[in-house]
Amino acid sequence: MAITSASARVYSPIDSRVLALDGEICGAITGMTGGSIYADFVSEKIGPDHLIRKHLAGVKYEDISLEVGLGMSARFYDWIKDSLQGKYSRKNGEIYVCDHNQVPRGTLSFSYALLSEVSFPKLDAASKDAAKLAVKLSAERIQSSRYPPKPGSKLAVPNAKQKKWLASNFRLEIDGLDCKAVNKVSPPVARQAVVEQAVGEQRDYEKEPSHRELGNLAVTLSQSHAESWFKWHEEFVVRGNCDEAHEKNGRLVYLSPDLKTELFSLELSHLGIFRLHEEAGETGSDHVQRIEAEMYCEQMELTNHGAD
């Protein structure tokens, strides 16, 4: 069982948050959850007094989930790039809680953090929503503090005017497939399993990276442009020619509003289709008939990020 502490401070909704890594201010955070400090507790056997005695075990730290836009520094994107390549770089950092003038009122400090999950935005050509990048940090130690604002201590946040990033601005390219009519792409997700190890007599735990796993990729497109997809599904799934030679590589490009400038891209390697089906629609509807294709992905690499 676990007890959650009150260390996950509650601040006003108008407070802003700023991320720093290894002493460098990396940019503003648009959303945050987690980061509480808690402890497991152990229930002992019933004693002669017929009471169940309980005591705390090791101190643990909840993963920190962050959501950001496009205006982060190169250090932040390089951390993501390293994690996708399996380099397992660790970071120390702070999340500053600031007032409307960017003057810090408190911090959530973390040490030896690994990126345990990176989730790129869900894409939809009809969407008018801003795109967000989500990451999850798994730290070995977290400390929360609050203090009164200090005059003149305003943070210099880079890229305060972030580039416009919409979920509708993208381009998908996959070898040998017609992707011009793709209108939706599920969020590409990379997860890094983290194993906790008790440290001698200490109440903290070391965290070590284990295996990596990439989520499946689902895309939706018009049936009128789906012939190459049907052929691949027939060959790969029905006929069973599903070796590495029949897998495909691709590229998912995130674009600026002019639909020409590349903000950054994901290189997708060893894609394999495993499901192809028609989207449910109303009988007699004038809507475009679409299909959804689902693929596994073995490797993902961030190549052209917004900090370039």
PyMOL commands that set and color helices and strands:
alter all, ss='L'
color gray80, all
select helices_A, chain A and resi 74-84+223-225+227-238+244-246
alter helices_A, ss='H'
color red, helices_A
select strands_A, chain A and resi 2-4+16-21+24-29+31-34+37-43+54-61+64-68+91-98+104-119+123-124+133-138+141-146+170-174+182-185+189-198+205-214+217-222+248-255+262-278+290-302
alter strands_A, ss='S'
color yellow, strands_A
deselect
rebuild
show_as cartoon
